[in-house]
Amino acid sequence: MESAKIIAVLARMLRDVGQAEELAQDALVLALERWPEAGVPGQPAAWLTTVAKNRALDVLRRRQLHQEKEPALTHEIEGMLQDAAPDLEAAVADALENDIGDDLLRLVFVACHPVLPTDGRVALTLRLLGGLSTEEIARAFLVPESTVAQRIVRAKRTLAEARVPFEAPRAHELGERLASVLQVVYLIYNEGYSASAGADWMRPALCEEALRLGRILAELAPREPEVHGLVALMEIQSSRARARVGPGGEPILLLEQDRSRWDQLLIRRGLSALARAERTGRGLGPYGVQAAIAACHARARLAADTDWGRIAALYDALSQLAPSPVVELNRAVAVSMAFGAEAGLEVADGLLEVAALKNYHLLPSVRGDLLARLGRNDEARVELERAAQLTQNARERTLLLARAAQLR
């Protein structure tokens, strides 16, 4: 939980993301070695940060020693050392002070620097700040794990070679990096909301971190409708957290949730953020439209009250703004609820040859549900069992197999 914060501080000191990550890991390894004997310190996060900072200082001093005959490099390294000493805590805090006001968010903007391609920006930030494994990022992007690993390595190397300054962008630079930053926050949130792998249906800490970053962004860019749209989406989705998981940790799907357990404060915050997006007068983007879809569910006191016709229309708009196979699959569900399972199945069947969805478990899951609603139970069971084989989440696998068994 602390590693991302430590990396953010070290990256600012060293101007090197890769080395910052290594030193943060070194501090964690040292803790694993010492704490079992010496005991966990009263402030473990401060202990880790101090150890990591001291190692970063050693690195800077070695650089200075090796570069004494290179005046330009020596001058730069001396500047770094001045950032970090003599009063380490005060000087580093001082050096990190600027208009962003948040170490993690600053590192997001650095990792989303225009010198990197978009896929590299997102993969690197998810790895450093979201704490996602390479496998989890690969599943979020529907690409091979090796591809993501290469993106992360290339991104670190590019930042180092370009000698990107580890500072937050100023106001005139925010716009060009904002889309990538929003995509990063969105993917972190999604991984927390529906964990792609592991034993848990949700990873609440990721949701909370993404929402925190989103709220900070909303104050930094108050005239950007997509910032407010994303915050609205996350607030409303988060309102369902307590109702999405049963007593034993089992998933509870949207239409089966006890809506009295939805957090009304988060819903109000979400609807307020959506209204802020609309008041900008610049129209809703993809995040805003998704927030409007979430708002339709939030406003329905009972599942039967849901305005599926409006939701289907909003998915039509979303497919125009941000066409993707996943959006189209969600549209299939909305169409089925508004106009019948046959209509939804027709949309879903049109995705069977899409390469990106070949191993995406939600395609056979959706088809299984639609086939079951049409009374085609044998076909539905096969689809649900295939979805269970494809998912990497243990809770979801159990749910899918249970639904398949009910059709026998």
Secondary structure by P-SEA (a helix, b strand, c coil): caaaaaaaaaaaacccaaaaaaaaaaaaaaaaaccccccccccaaaaaaaaaaaaaaaaaaaaaaaccccaaaaaaaaaaaaaccccaaaaaaaaaccccccaaaaaaaaaacccccaaaaaaaaaaacccccaaaaaaaacccaaaaaaaaaaaaaaaaaaccccccccccccccaaaaaaaaaaaaaaaaacccccccccaaaaaaaaaaaaaaaaaaccccaaaaaaaaaaaaaacccccccccccccccccccccccccaaaaaaaaaaaaaaaaccccccaaaaaaaaaaaaaacccccccaaaaaaaaaaaaaaacccaaaaaaaaaaaaaaccaaaaaaaaaaacccccccccaaaaaaaaaaaaaacaaaaaaaaaaaaaaacccaaaaaaaaaaaaaac
